[in-house]
Amino acid sequence: MPKQPIGQIVDALGVQVDLDEGDLPTDAFVILKIVKADGAVSLLNGRSESLDWITALGMTTAAQEIENSGYTDASSDDD
């Protein structure tokens, strides 16, 4: 199957992020859980065109840390 844009799929799944005014998203790494027609479950990943492998690895590692133990942005603690 050819690659296809997934923006509408992500929107339909209700994915949201907190962006502040002036924030500029630069890259994306998306992991999708897929249930095939035969009931098999698999994972797929997609990435923005400009995303290099080392940044993807860093983003994946950071996301795993956040999911496992949480993350608090030190700059937000001052608010």
N, CA, C and O atoms as a Tripos MOL2 file, in Angstrom:
@<TRIPOS>MOLECULE
protein
  316   315    79     0     0
PROTEIN
NO_CHARGES

@<TRIPOS>ATOM
      1 N           0.8510   -1.1850    0.0000 N.3       1 MET1
      2 CA          0.0000    0.0000    0.0000 C.3       1 MET1
      3 C           0.8900    1.2400    0.0000 C.2       1 MET1
      4 O           1.8590    1.2990    0.7570 O.2       1 MET1
      5 N           0.5830    2.2140   -0.8230 N.am      2 PRO2
      6 CA          1.3980    3.4300   -0.8670 C.3       2 PRO2
      7 C           1.2210    4.2640    0.4040 C.2       2 PRO2
      8 O           0.1920    4.2020    1.0770 O.2       2 PRO2
      9 N           2.2610    5.0470    0.7050 N.am      3 LYS3
     10 CA          2.1670    5.9420    1.8670 C.3       3 LYS3
     11 C           1.0950    6.9870    1.6090 C.2       3 LYS3
     12 O           0.8670    7.4010    0.4730 O.2       3 LYS3
     13 N           0.4390    7.4070    2.6890 N.am      4 GLN4
     14 CA         -0.6240    8.4020    2.5740 C.3       4 GLN4
     15 C          -0.5950    9.3540    3.7540 C.2       4 GLN4
     16 O          -0.1560    8.9750    4.8400 O.2       4 GLN4
     17 N          -1.0530   10.5810    3.5630 N.am      5 PRO5
     18 CA         -1.1270   11.5310    4.6830 C.3       5 PRO5
     19 C          -2.0740   11.0010    5.7580 C.2       5 PRO5
     20 O          -3.0710   10.3470    5.4520 O.2       5 PRO5
     21 N          -1.7520   11.2910    7.0220 N.am      6 ILE6
     22 CA         -2.5790   10.7710    8.1200 C.3       6 ILE6
     23 C          -3.2160   11.8580    8.9670 C.2       6 ILE6
     24 O          -3.7680   11.5680   10.0290 O.2       6 ILE6
     25 N          -3.1480   13.0990    8.5190 N.am      7 GLY7
     26 CA         -3.7130   14.1980    9.3060 C.3       7 GLY7
     27 C          -5.1630   13.9720    9.6840 C.2       7 GLY7
     28 O          -5.5410   14.1800   10.8370 O.2       7 GLY7
     29 N          -5.9810   13.5490    8.7310 N.am      8 GLN8
     30 CA         -7.4030   13.3310    9.0190 C.3       8 GLN8
     31 C          -7.6070   12.1580    9.9790 C.2       8 GLN8
     32 O          -8.5300   12.1710   10.7940 O.2       8 GLN8
     33 N          -6.7490   11.1520    9.8800 N.am      9 ILE9
     34 CA         -6.8590   10.0040   10.7910 C.3       9 ILE9
     35 C          -6.5550   10.4460   12.2130 C.2       9 ILE9
     36 O          -7.2870   10.1080   13.1440 O.2       9 ILE9
     37 N          -5.4770   11.1990   12.3800 N.am     10 VAL10
     38 CA         -5.1000   11.6870   13.7050 C.3      10 VAL10
     39 C          -6.1980   12.6010   14.2570 C.2      10 VAL10
     40 O          -6.5360   12.5220   15.4380 O.2      10 VAL10
     41 N          -6.7520   13.4630   13.4090 N.am     11 ASP11
     42 CA         -7.8590   14.3290   13.8370 C.3      11 ASP11
     43 C          -9.0600   13.5010   14.2830 C.2      11 ASP11
     44 O          -9.6650   13.7860   15.3170 O.2      11 ASP11
     45 N          -9.4090   12.4710   13.4980 N.am     12 ALA12
     46 CA        -10.5730   11.6380   13.8230 C.3      12 ALA12
     47 C         -10.3820   10.8840   15.1330 C.2      12 ALA12
     48 O         -11.3580   10.5760   15.8170 O.2      12 ALA12
     49 N          -9.1350   10.5840   15.4910 N.am     13 LEU13
     50 CA         -8.8580    9.9050   16.7530 C.3      13 LEU13
     51 C          -8.8710   10.8610   17.9380 C.2      13 LEU13
     52 O          -8.7640   10.4320   19.0870 O.2      13 LEU13
     53 N          -9.0020   12.1590   17.6610 N.am     14 GLY14
     54 CA         -9.1000   13.1490   18.7290 C.3      14 GLY14
     55 C          -7.7750   13.5290   19.3610 C.2      14 GLY14
     56 O          -7.7420   13.9730   20.5080 O.2      14 GLY14
     57 N          -6.6840   13.3630   18.6320 N.am     15 VAL15
     58 CA         -5.3620   13.6990   19.1690 C.3      15 VAL15
     59 C          -5.2460   15.2100   19.3170 C.2      15 VAL15
     60 O          -5.5420   15.9570   18.3840 O.2      15 VAL15
     61 N          -4.8110   15.6580   20.4950 N.am     16 GLN16
     62 CA         -4.6370   17.0780   20.7720 C.3      16 GLN16
     63 C          -3.3400   17.2900   21.5320 C.2      16 GLN16
     64 O          -2.8720   16.3950   22.2350 O.2      16 GLN16
     65 N          -2.7620   18.4690   21.3930 N.am     17 VAL17
     66 CA         -1.5860   18.8740   22.1650 C.3      17 VAL17
     67 C          -1.8050   20.2880   22.6770 C.2      17 VAL17
     68 O          -2.5900   21.0490   22.1110 O.2      17 VAL17
     69 N          -1.1060   20.6350   23.7500 N.am     18 ASP18
     70 CA         -1.1600   21.9860   24.2880 C.3      18 ASP18
     71 C          -0.0740   22.8210   23.6260 C.2      18 ASP18
     72 O           1.1120   22.5940   23.8650 O.2      18 ASP18
     73 N          -0.4610   23.7720   22.8060 N.am     19 LEU19
     74 CA          0.4810   24.6900   22.1730 C.3      19 LEU19
     75 C           0.1960   26.0920   22.6700 C.2      19 LEU19
     76 O          -0.9560   26.5240   22.7170 O.2      19 LEU19
     77 N           1.2360   26.7920   23.0360 N.am     20 ASP20
     78 CA          1.0950   28.1900   23.4280 C.3      20 ASP20
     79 C           1.2080   29.0670   22.1930 C.2      20 ASP20
     80 O           1.7630   28.6540   21.1750 O.2      20 ASP20
     81 N           0.6810   30.2710   22.2880 N.am     21 GLU21
     82 CA          0.7890   31.2220   21.1920 C.3      21 GLU21
     83 C           2.2640   31.4210   20.8650 C.2      21 GLU21
     84 O           3.0810   31.6330   21.7610 O.2      21 GLU21
     85 N           2.5950   31.3540   19.6040 N.am     22 GLY22
     86 CA          3.9720   31.5240   19.1640 C.3      22 GLY22
     87 C           4.7530   30.2230   19.0620 C.2      22 GLY22
     88 O           5.8430   30.2090   18.4910 O.2      22 GLY22
     89 N           4.2180   29.1170   19.6080 N.am     23 ASP23
     90 CA          4.8900   27.8240   19.4690 C.3      23 ASP23
     91 C           4.8870   27.4090   18.0060 C.2      23 ASP23
     92 O           3.8920   27.6080   17.3090 O.2      23 ASP23
     93 N           5.9760   26.8430   17.5370 N.am     24 LEU24
     94 CA          6.1130   26.4480   16.1430 C.3      24 LEU24
     95 C           6.4890   24.9710   16.0580 C.2      24 LEU24
     96 O           7.6600   24.6260   16.2220 O.2      24 LEU24
     97 N           5.5280   24.1030   15.8080 N.am     25 PRO25
     98 CA          5.8670   22.6840   15.6380 C.3      25 PRO25
     99 C           6.7880   22.5170   14.4270 C.2      25 PRO25
    100 O           6.5410   23.0860   13.3640 O.2      25 PRO25
    101 N           7.8460   21.7340   14.6020 N.am     26 THR26
    102 CA          8.8100   21.5610   13.5190 C.3      26 THR26
    103 C           8.9000   20.1370   13.0100 C.2      26 THR26
    104 O           9.2370   19.9210   11.8460 O.2      26 THR26
    105 N           8.6110   19.1670   13.8490 N.am     27 ASP27
    106 CA          8.7200   17.7650   13.4480 C.3      27 ASP27
    107 C           7.6330   16.9580   14.1410 C.2      27 ASP27
    108 O           7.0890   17.3650   15.1670 O.2      27 ASP27
    109 N           7.3290   15.8080   13.5580 N.am     28 ALA28
    110 CA          6.3610   14.9030   14.1770 C.3      28 ALA28
    111 C           6.7930   13.4650   13.9400 C.2      28 ALA28
    112 O           7.2890   13.1080   12.8710 O.2      28 ALA28
    113 N           6.5900   12.6550   14.9620 N.am     29 PHE29
    114 CA          6.8100   11.2120   14.8800 C.3      29 PHE29
    115 C           5.5410   10.5910   15.4420 C.2      29 PHE29
    116 O           5.2090   10.8070   16.6080 O.2      29 PHE29
    117 N           4.8350    9.8270   14.6320 N.am     30 VAL30
    118 CA          3.5260    9.3060   15.0080 C.3      30 VAL30
    119 C           3.5770    7.7820   15.0420 C.2      30 VAL30
    120 O           4.0910    7.1480   14.1210 O.2      30 VAL30
    121 N           3.0410    7.2040   16.1070 N.am     31 ILE31
    122 CA          2.9210    5.7510   16.2190 C.3      31 ILE31
    123 C           1.4390    5.4190   16.2200 C.2      31 ILE31
    124 O           0.6760    5.9560   17.0230 O.2      31 ILE31
    125 N           1.0330    4.5340   15.3210 N.am     32 LEU32
    126 CA         -0.3680    4.1410   15.2110 C.3      32 LEU32
    127 C          -0.5320    2.6560   15.5200 C.2      32 LEU32
    128 O           0.2330    1.8260   15.0290 O.2      32 LEU32
    129 N          -1.5240    2.3280   16.3270 N.am     33 LYS33
    130 CA         -1.9120    0.9320   16.5290 C.3      33 LYS33
    131 C          -2.9520    0.6230   15.4620 C.2      33 LYS33
    132 O          -3.9430    1.3400   15.3240 O.2      33 LYS33
    133 N          -2.7250   -0.4330   14.7180 N.am     34 ILE34
    134 CA         -3.5910   -0.8090   13.5960 C.3      34 ILE34
    135 C          -4.2100   -2.1740   13.8670 C.2      34 ILE34
    136 O          -3.5090   -3.1030   14.2660 O.2      34 ILE34
    137 N          -5.5030   -2.3020   13.6560 N.am     35 VAL35
    138 CA         -6.1600   -3.6040   13.6870 C.3      35 VAL35
    139 C          -6.4730   -3.9620   12.2330 C.2      35 VAL35
    140 O          -7.2670   -3.2920   11.5720 O.2      35 VAL35
    141 N          -5.8420   -5.0170   11.7530 N.am     36 LYS36
    142 CA         -6.0150   -5.4540   10.3660 C.3      36 LYS36
    143 C          -7.3880   -6.1050   10.1860 C.2      36 LYS36
    144 O          -8.0670   -6.4290   11.1600 O.2      36 LYS36
    145 N          -7.7810   -6.2900    8.9310 N.am     37 ALA37
    146 CA         -9.0870   -6.8950    8.6180 C.3      37 ALA37
    147 C          -9.2280   -8.2890    9.2200 C.2      37 ALA37
    148 O         -10.3330   -8.7080    9.5630 O.2      37 ALA37
    149 N          -8.0970   -9.0210    9.3530 N.am     38 ASP38
    150 CA         -8.1560  -10.3690    9.9180 C.3      38 ASP38
    151 C          -8.0740  -10.3860   11.4470 C.2      38 ASP38
    152 O          -8.0380  -11.4520   12.0630 O.2      38 ASP38
    153 N          -8.0440   -9.1900   12.0520 N.am     39 GLY39
    154 CA         -7.9980   -9.0840   13.5070 C.3      39 GLY39
    155 C          -6.5970   -8.9540   14.0820 C.2      39 GLY39
    156 O          -6.4400   -8.7030   15.2770 O.2      39 GLY39
    157 N          -5.5900   -9.1210   13.2580 N.am     40 ALA40
    158 CA         -4.2040   -8.9780   13.7350 C.3      40 ALA40
    159 C          -3.9430   -7.5220   14.1160 C.2      40 ALA40
    160 O          -4.4680   -6.5990   13.4950 O.2      40 ALA40
    161 N          -3.1340   -7.3400   15.1350 N.am     41 VAL41
    162 CA         -2.8010   -5.9980   15.6110 C.3      41 VAL41
    163 C          -1.3290   -5.7280   15.2980 C.2      41 VAL41
    164 O          -0.4720   -6.5900   15.4970 O.2      41 VAL41
    165 N          -1.0520   -4.5390   14.8120 N.am     42 SER42
    166 CA          0.3310   -4.1640   14.5360 C.3      42 SER42
    167 C           0.5290   -2.6790   14.8060 C.2      42 SER42
    168 O          -0.4290   -1.9470   15.0540 O.2      42 SER42
    169 N           1.7690   -2.2510   14.7570 N.am     43 LEU43
    170 CA          2.1130   -0.8470   14.9260 C.3      43 LEU43
    171 C           2.7130   -0.3220   13.6330 C.2      43 LEU43
    172 O           3.4600   -1.0200   12.9470 O.2      43 LEU43
    173 N           2.3770    0.9090   13.3160 N.am     44 LEU44
    174 CA          2.9710    1.6150   12.1870 C.3      44 LEU44
    175 C           3.5150    2.9260   12.6950 C.2      44 LEU44
    176 O           3.0140    3.4760   13.6760 O.2      44 LEU44
    177 N           4.5410    3.4330   12.0300 N.am     45 ASN45
    178 CA          5.0230    4.7540   12.4030 C.3      45 ASN45
    179 C           5.1260    5.6260   11.1640 C.2      45 ASN45
    180 O           5.3470    5.1520   10.0500 O.2      45 ASN45
    181 N           4.9590    6.9100   11.4010 N.am     46 GLY46
    182 CA          5.1120    7.8960   10.3470 C.3      46 GLY46
    183 C           5.8970    9.0620   10.9050 C.2      46 GLY46
    184 O           5.9530    9.2640   12.1180 O.2      46 GLY46
    185 N           6.5000    9.8230   10.0210 N.am     47 ARG47
    186 CA          7.3000   10.9590   10.4620 C.3      47 ARG47
    187 C           7.2040   12.0790    9.4560 C.2      47 ARG47
    188 O           6.9340   11.8620    8.2750 O.2      47 ARG47
    189 N           7.4330   13.2890    9.9510 N.am     48 SER48
    190 CA          7.4550   14.4390    9.0580 C.3      48 SER48
    191 C           8.6800   14.3320    8.1470 C.2      48 SER48
    192 O           9.6760   13.6960    8.4890 O.2      48 SER48
    193 N           8.5790   14.9670    6.9850 N.am     49 GLU49
    194 CA          9.6420   14.8600    5.9780 C.3      49 GLU49
    195 C          10.9970   15.3300    6.4830 C.2      49 GLU49
    196 O          12.0230   14.7620    6.1100 O.2      49 GLU49
    197 N          11.0170   16.3570    7.3230 N.am     50 SER50
    198 CA         12.2910   16.9280    7.7610 C.3      50 SER50
    199 C          12.9060   16.2120    8.9640 C.2      50 SER50
    200 O          14.0180   16.5450    9.3730 O.2      50 SER50
    201 N          12.2060   15.2420    9.5320 N.am     51 LEU51
    202 CA         12.6750   14.5810   10.7530 C.3      51 LEU51
    203 C          13.8330   13.6360   10.4520 C.2      51 LEU51
    204 O          13.6920   12.6910    9.6770 O.2      51 LEU51
    205 N          14.9900   13.9050   11.0810 N.am     52 ASP52
    206 CA         16.1390   13.0190   10.8960 C.3      52 ASP52
    207 C          16.0940   11.8960   11.9290 C.2      52 ASP52
    208 O          15.3550   11.9820   12.9100 O.2      52 ASP52
    209 N          16.8710   10.8570   11.7140 N.am     53 TRP53
    210 CA         16.7950    9.6640   12.5580 C.3      53 TRP53
    211 C          17.2040    9.9400   13.9940 C.2      53 TRP53
    212 O          16.6270    9.3670   14.9180 O.2      53 TRP53
    213 N          18.1800   10.7990   14.1980 N.am     54 ILE54
    214 CA         18.6470   11.0270   15.5650 C.3      54 ILE54
    215 C          17.6150   11.8150   16.3780 C.2      54 ILE54
    216 O          17.4440   11.5720   17.5730 O.2      54 ILE54
    217 N          16.9320   12.7550   15.7290 N.am     55 THR55
    218 CA         15.8650   13.4880   16.4150 C.3      55 THR55
    219 C          14.6870   12.5580   16.6790 C.2      55 THR55
    220 O          14.0740   12.6340   17.7440 O.2      55 THR55
    221 N          14.3600   11.6810   15.7300 N.am     56 ALA56
    222 CA         13.2850   10.7060   15.9350 C.3      56 ALA56
    223 C          13.6040    9.8000   17.1160 C.2      56 ALA56
    224 O          12.7230    9.5040   17.9230 O.2      56 ALA56
    225 N          14.8460    9.3600   17.2260 N.am     57 LEU57
    226 CA         15.2560    8.5160   18.3470 C.3      57 LEU57
    227 C          15.1320    9.2810   19.6620 C.2      57 LEU57
    228 O          14.6370    8.7430   20.6530 O.2      57 LEU57
    229 N          15.5800   10.5300   19.6700 N.am     58 GLY58
    230 CA         15.4660   11.3500   20.8720 C.3      58 GLY58
    231 C          14.0180   11.5910   21.2720 C.2      58 GLY58
    232 O          13.6730   11.5210   22.4520 O.2      58 GLY58
    233 N          13.1690   11.8740   20.2810 N.am     59 MET59
    234 CA         11.7510   12.1060   20.5720 C.3      59 MET59
    235 C          11.0990   10.8400   21.1200 C.2      59 MET59
    236 O          10.2970   10.9040   22.0510 O.2      59 MET59
    237 N          11.4440    9.6900   20.5400 N.am     60 THR60
    238 CA         10.8750    8.4180   20.9910 C.3      60 THR60
    239 C          11.3270    8.1000   22.4210 C.2      60 THR60
    240 O          10.5270    7.6670   23.2500 O.2      60 THR60
    241 N          12.6080    8.3180   22.6970 N.am     61 THR61
    242 CA         13.1460    8.0770   24.0310 C.3      61 THR61
    243 C          12.4980    9.0060   25.0520 C.2      61 THR61
    244 O          12.1200    8.5700   26.1390 O.2      61 THR61
    245 N          12.3710   10.2820   24.7040 N.am     62 ALA62
    246 CA         11.7320   11.2420   25.6080 C.3      62 ALA62
    247 C          10.2650   10.8870   25.8330 C.2      62 ALA62
    248 O           9.7780   10.9660   26.9610 O.2      62 ALA62
    249 N           9.5580   10.4970   24.7780 N.am     63 ALA63
    250 CA          8.1510   10.1230   24.9140 C.3      63 ALA63
    251 C           7.9940    8.9150   25.8290 C.2      63 ALA63
    252 O           7.0630    8.8620   26.6320 O.2      63 ALA63
    253 N           8.8940    7.9500   25.7150 N.am     64 GLN64
    254 CA          8.8410    6.7810   26.5890 C.3      64 GLN64
    255 C           9.0510    7.1880   28.0430 C.2      64 GLN64
    256 O           8.3580    6.6910   28.9310 O.2      64 GLN64
    257 N           9.9870    8.0730   28.2910 N.am     65 GLU65
    258 CA         10.2430    8.5610   29.6560 C.3      65 GLU65
    259 C           9.0120    9.2830   30.2070 C.2      65 GLU65
    260 O           8.6300    9.0780   31.3590 O.2      65 GLU65
    261 N           8.4010   10.1180   29.3880 N.am     66 ILE66
    262 CA          7.2110   10.8530   29.8180 C.3      66 ILE66
    263 C           6.0730    9.8910   30.1310 C.2      66 ILE66
    264 O           5.3980   10.0460   31.1480 O.2      66 ILE66
    265 N           5.8540    8.9080   29.2780 N.am     67 GLU67
    266 CA          4.7830    7.9420   29.5030 C.3      67 GLU67
    267 C           5.0500    7.0810   30.7300 C.2      67 GLU67
    268 O           4.1190    6.7210   31.4510 O.2      67 GLU67
    269 N           6.3060    6.7500   30.9700 N.am     68 ASN68
    270 CA          6.6440    5.8750   32.1020 C.3      68 ASN68
    271 C           6.6090    6.5860   33.4440 C.2      68 ASN68
    272 O           6.1670    6.0070   34.4370 O.2      68 ASN68
    273 N           7.0690    7.8370   33.4920 N.am     69 SER69
    274 CA          7.2010    8.4680   34.7950 C.3      69 SER69
    275 C           6.6800    9.8940   34.8690 C.2      69 SER69
    276 O           6.7230   10.5090   35.9340 O.2      69 SER69
    277 N           6.2000   10.4170   33.7860 N.am     70 GLY70
    278 CA          5.7220   11.7890   33.8050 C.3      70 GLY70
    279 C           6.8670   12.7590   33.6030 C.2      70 GLY70
    280 O           8.0370   12.3850   33.6810 O.2      70 GLY70
    281 N           6.5280   13.9800   33.3480 N.am     71 TYR71
    282 CA          7.5200   15.0180   33.0800 C.3      71 TYR71
    283 C           6.9280   16.3390   33.5050 C.2      71 TYR71
    284 O           5.7700   16.6370   33.2090 O.2      71 TYR71
    285 N           7.7180   17.1290   34.1970 N.am     72 THR72
    286 CA          7.2910   18.4690   34.5650 C.3      72 THR72
    287 C           8.2730   19.4440   33.9710 C.2      72 THR72
    288 O           9.4770   19.3400   34.2020 O.2      72 THR72
    289 N           7.7730   20.3810   33.2130 N.am     73 ASP73
    290 CA          8.6040   21.4160   32.6200 C.3      73 ASP73
    291 C           9.0220   22.3770   33.7360 C.2      73 ASP73
    292 O           8.1800   23.0410   34.3400 O.2      73 ASP73
    293 N          10.3170   22.4450   34.0020 N.am     74 ALA74
    294 CA         10.8110   23.2660   35.1020 C.3      74 ALA74
    295 C          10.4020   24.7300   34.9490 C.2      74 ALA74
    296 O          10.1590   25.4130   35.9430 O.2      74 ALA74
    297 N          10.3270   25.2120   33.7120 N.am     75 SER75
    298 CA          9.9550   26.6230   33.5290 C.3      75 SER75
    299 C           8.5060   26.8750   33.9110 C.2      75 SER75
    300 O           8.1720   28.0040   34.2690 O.2      75 SER75
    301 N           7.6160   25.8650   33.8500 N.am     76 SER76
    302 CA          6.2190   26.0820   34.2470 C.3      76 SER76
    303 C           6.0390   26.0810   35.7510 C.2      76 SER76
    304 O           5.0150   26.5470   36.2500 O.2      76 SER76
    305 N           7.0310   25.5570   36.4940 N.am     77 ASP77
    306 CA          6.9210   25.5450   37.9470 C.3      77 ASP77
    307 C           6.9710   26.9450   38.5390 C.2      77 ASP77
    308 O           6.5110   27.1650   39.6600 O.2      77 ASP77
    309 N           7.5300   27.8940   37.7910 N.am     78 ASP78
    310 CA          7.6650   29.2570   38.2890 C.3      78 ASP78
    311 C           6.3780   30.0630   38.1680 C.2      78 ASP78
    312 O           6.2870   31.1550   38.7280 O.2      78 ASP78
    313 N           5.3760   29.5460   37.4460 N.am     79 ASP79
    314 CA          4.1340   30.3010   37.2030 C.3      79 ASP79
    315 C           3.3160   30.4700   38.4450 C.2      79 ASP79
    316 O           2.2480   31.0800   38.4030 O.2      79 ASP79
@<TRIPOS>BOND
     1     1     2 1
     2     2     3 1
     3     3     4 2
     4     3     5 am
     5     5     6 1
     6     6     7 1
     7     7     8 2
     8     7     9 am
     9     9    10 1
    10    10    11 1
    11    11    12 2
    12    11    13 am
    13    13    14 1
    14    14    15 1
    15    15    16 2
    16    15    17 am
    17    17    18 1
    18    18    19 1
    19    19    20 2
    20    19    21 am
    21    21    22 1
    22    22    23 1
    23    23    24 2
    24    23    25 am
    25    25    26 1
    26    26    27 1
    27    27    28 2
    28    27    29 am
    29    29    30 1
    30    30    31 1
    31    31    32 2
    32    31    33 am
    33    33    34 1
    34    34    35 1
    35    35    36 2
    36    35    37 am
    37    37    38 1
    38    38    39 1
    39    39    40 2
    40    39    41 am
    41    41    42 1
    42    42    43 1
    43    43    44 2
    44    43    45 am
    45    45    46 1
    46    46    47 1
    47    47    48 2
    48    47    49 am
    49    49    50 1
    50    50    51 1
    51    51    52 2
    52    51    53 am
    53    53    54 1
    54    54    55 1
    55    55    56 2
    56    55    57 am
    57    57    58 1
    58    58    59 1
    59    59    60 2
    60    59    61 am
    61    61    62 1
    62    62    63 1
    63    63    64 2
    64    63    65 am
    65    65    66 1
    66    66    67 1
    67    67    68 2
    68    67    69 am
    69    69    70 1
    70    70    71 1
    71    71    72 2
    72    71    73 am
    73    73    74 1
    74    74    75 1
    75    75    76 2
    76    75    77 am
    77    77    78 1
    78    78    79 1
    79    79    80 2
    80    79    81 am
    81    81    82 1
    82    82    83 1
    83    83    84 2
    84    83    85 am
    85    85    86 1
    86    86    87 1
    87    87    88 2
    88    87    89 am
    89    89    90 1
    90    90    91 1
    91    91    92 2
    92    91    93 am
    93    93    94 1
    94    94    95 1
    95    95    96 2
    96    95    97 am
    97    97    98 1
    98    98    99 1
    99    99   100 2
   100    99   101 am
   101   101   102 1
   102   102   103 1
   103   103   104 2
   104   103   105 am
   105   105   106 1
   106   106   107 1
   107   107   108 2
   108   107   109 am
   109   109   110 1
   110   110   111 1
   111   111   112 2
   112   111   113 am
   113   113   114 1
   114   114   115 1
   115   115   116 2
   116   115   117 am
   117   117   118 1
   118   118   119 1
   119   119   120 2
   120   119   121 am
   121   121   122 1
   122   122   123 1
   123   123   124 2
   124   123   125 am
   125   125   126 1
   126   126   127 1
   127   127   128 2
   128   127   129 am
   129   129   130 1
   130   130   131 1
   131   131   132 2
   132   131   133 am
   133   133   134 1
   134   134   135 1
   135   135   136 2
   136   135   137 am
   137   137   138 1
   138   138   139 1
   139   139   140 2
   140   139   141 am
   141   141   142 1
   142   142   143 1
   143   143   144 2
   144   143   145 am
   145   145   146 1
   146   146   147 1
   147   147   148 2
   148   147   149 am
   149   149   150 1
   150   150   151 1
   151   151   152 2
   152   151   153 am
   153   153   154 1
   154   154   155 1
   155   155   156 2
   156   155   157 am
   157   157   158 1
   158   158   159 1
   159   159   160 2
   160   159   161 am
   161   161   162 1
   162   162   163 1
   163   163   164 2
   164   163   165 am
   165   165   166 1
   166   166   167 1
   167   167   168 2
   168   167   169 am
   169   169   170 1
   170   170   171 1
   171   171   172 2
   172   171   173 am
   173   173   174 1
   174   174   175 1
   175   175   176 2
   176   175   177 am
   177   177   178 1
   178   178   179 1
   179   179   180 2
   180   179   181 am
   181   181   182 1
   182   182   183 1
   183   183   184 2
   184   183   185 am
   185   185   186 1
   186   186   187 1
   187   187   188 2
   188   187   189 am
   189   189   190 1
   190   190   191 1
   191   191   192 2
   192   191   193 am
   193   193   194 1
   194   194   195 1
   195   195   196 2
   196   195   197 am
   197   197   198 1
   198   198   199 1
   199   199   200 2
   200   199   201 am
   201   201   202 1
   202   202   203 1
   203   203   204 2
   204   203   205 am
   205   205   206 1
   206   206   207 1
   207   207   208 2
   208   207   209 am
   209   209   210 1
   210   210   211 1
   211   211   212 2
   212   211   213 am
   213   213   214 1
   214   214   215 1
   215   215   216 2
   216   215   217 am
   217   217   218 1
   218   218   219 1
   219   219   220 2
   220   219   221 am
   221   221   222 1
   222   222   223 1
   223   223   224 2
   224   223   225 am
   225   225   226 1
   226   226   227 1
   227   227   228 2
   228   227   229 am
   229   229   230 1
   230   230   231 1
   231   231   232 2
   232   231   233 am
   233   233   234 1
   234   234   235 1
   235   235   236 2
   236   235   237 am
   237   237   238 1
   238   238   239 1
   239   239   240 2
   240   239   241 am
   241   241   242 1
   242   242   243 1
   243   243   244 2
   244   243   245 am
   245   245   246 1
   246   246   247 1
   247   247   248 2
   248   247   249 am
   249   249   250 1
   250   250   251 1
   251   251   252 2
   252   251   253 am
   253   253   254 1
   254   254   255 1
   255   255   256 2
   256   255   257 am
   257   257   258 1
   258   258   259 1
   259   259   260 2
   260   259   261 am
   261   261   262 1
   262   262   263 1
   263   263   264 2
   264   263   265 am
   265   265   266 1
   266   266   267 1
   267   267   268 2
   268   267   269 am
   269   269   270 1
   270   270   271 1
   271   271   272 2
   272   271   273 am
   273   273   274 1
   274   274   275 1
   275   275   276 2
   276   275   277 am
   277   277   278 1
   278   278   279 1
   279   279   280 2
   280   279   281 am
   281   281   282 1
   282   282   283 1
   283   283   284 2
   284   283   285 am
   285   285   286 1
   286   286   287 1
   287   287   288 2
   288   287   289 am
   289   289   290 1
   290   290   291 1
   291   291   292 2
   292   291   293 am
   293   293   294 1
   294   294   295 1
   295   295   296 2
   296   295   297 am
   297   297   298 1
   298   298   299 1
   299   299   300 2
   300   299   301 am
   301   301   302 1
   302   302   303 1
   303   303   304 2
   304   303   305 am
   305   305   306 1
   306   306   307 1
   307   307   308 2
   308   307   309 am
   309   309   310 1
   310   310   311 1
   311   311   312 2
   312   311   313 am
   313   313   314 1
   314   314   315 1
   315   315   316 2
@<TRIPOS>SUBSTRUCTURE
     1 MET1         2 RESIDUE 1 A MET
     2 PRO2         6 RESIDUE 1 A PRO
     3 LYS3        10 RESIDUE 1 A LYS
     4 GLN4        14 RESIDUE 1 A GLN
     5 PRO5        18 RESIDUE 1 A PRO
     6 ILE6        22 RESIDUE 1 A ILE
     7 GLY7        26 RESIDUE 1 A GLY
     8 GLN8        30 RESIDUE 1 A GLN
     9 ILE9        34 RESIDUE 1 A ILE
    10 VAL10       38 RESIDUE 1 A VAL
    11 ASP11       42 RESIDUE 1 A ASP
    12 ALA12       46 RESIDUE 1 A ALA
    13 LEU13       50 RESIDUE 1 A LEU
    14 GLY14       54 RESIDUE 1 A GLY
    15 VAL15       58 RESIDUE 1 A VAL
    16 GLN16       62 RESIDUE 1 A GLN
    17 VAL17       66 RESIDUE 1 A VAL
    18 ASP18       70 RESIDUE 1 A ASP
    19 LEU19       74 RESIDUE 1 A LEU
    20 ASP20       78 RESIDUE 1 A ASP
    21 GLU21       82 RESIDUE 1 A GLU
    22 GLY22       86 RESIDUE 1 A GLY
    23 ASP23       90 RESIDUE 1 A ASP
    24 LEU24       94 RESIDUE 1 A LEU
    25 PRO25       98 RESIDUE 1 A PRO
    26 THR26      102 RESIDUE 1 A THR
    27 ASP27      106 RESIDUE 1 A ASP
    28 ALA28      110 RESIDUE 1 A ALA
    29 PHE29      114 RESIDUE 1 A PHE
    30 VAL30      118 RESIDUE 1 A VAL
    31 ILE31      122 RESIDUE 1 A ILE
    32 LEU32      126 RESIDUE 1 A LEU
    33 LYS33      130 RESIDUE 1 A LYS
    34 ILE34      134 RESIDUE 1 A ILE
    35 VAL35      138 RESIDUE 1 A VAL
    36 LYS36      142 RESIDUE 1 A LYS
    37 ALA37      146 RESIDUE 1 A ALA
    38 ASP38      150 RESIDUE 1 A ASP
    39 GLY39      154 RESIDUE 1 A GLY
    40 ALA40      158 RESIDUE 1 A ALA
    41 VAL41      162 RESIDUE 1 A VAL
    42 SER42      166 RESIDUE 1 A SER
    43 LEU43      170 RESIDUE 1 A LEU
    44 LEU44      174 RESIDUE 1 A LEU
    45 ASN45      178 RESIDUE 1 A ASN
    46 GLY46      182 RESIDUE 1 A GLY
    47 ARG47      186 RESIDUE 1 A ARG
    48 SER48      190 RESIDUE 1 A SER
    49 GLU49      194 RESIDUE 1 A GLU
    50 SER50      198 RESIDUE 1 A SER
    51 LEU51      202 RESIDUE 1 A LEU
    52 ASP52      206 RESIDUE 1 A ASP
    53 TRP53      210 RESIDUE 1 A TRP
    54 ILE54      214 RESIDUE 1 A ILE
    55 THR55      218 RESIDUE 1 A THR
    56 ALA56      222 RESIDUE 1 A ALA
    57 LEU57      226 RESIDUE 1 A LEU
    58 GLY58      230 RESIDUE 1 A GLY
    59 MET59      234 RESIDUE 1 A MET
    60 THR60      238 RESIDUE 1 A THR
    61 THR61      242 RESIDUE 1 A THR
    62 ALA62      246 RESIDUE 1 A ALA
    63 ALA63      250 RESIDUE 1 A ALA
    64 GLN64      254 RESIDUE 1 A GLN
    65 GLU65      258 RESIDUE 1 A GLU
    66 ILE66      262 RESIDUE 1 A ILE
    67 GLU67      266 RESIDUE 1 A GLU
    68 ASN68      270 RESIDUE 1 A ASN
    69 SER69      274 RESIDUE 1 A SER
    70 GLY70      278 RESIDUE 1 A GLY
    71 TYR71      282 RESIDUE 1 A TYR
    72 THR72      286 RESIDUE 1 A THR
    73 ASP73      290 RESIDUE 1 A ASP
    74 ALA74      294 RESIDUE 1 A ALA
    75 SER75      298 RESIDUE 1 A SER
    76 SER76      302 RESIDUE 1 A SER
    77 ASP77      306 RESIDUE 1 A ASP
    78 ASP78      310 RESIDUE 1 A ASP
    79 ASP79      314 RESIDUE 1 A ASP
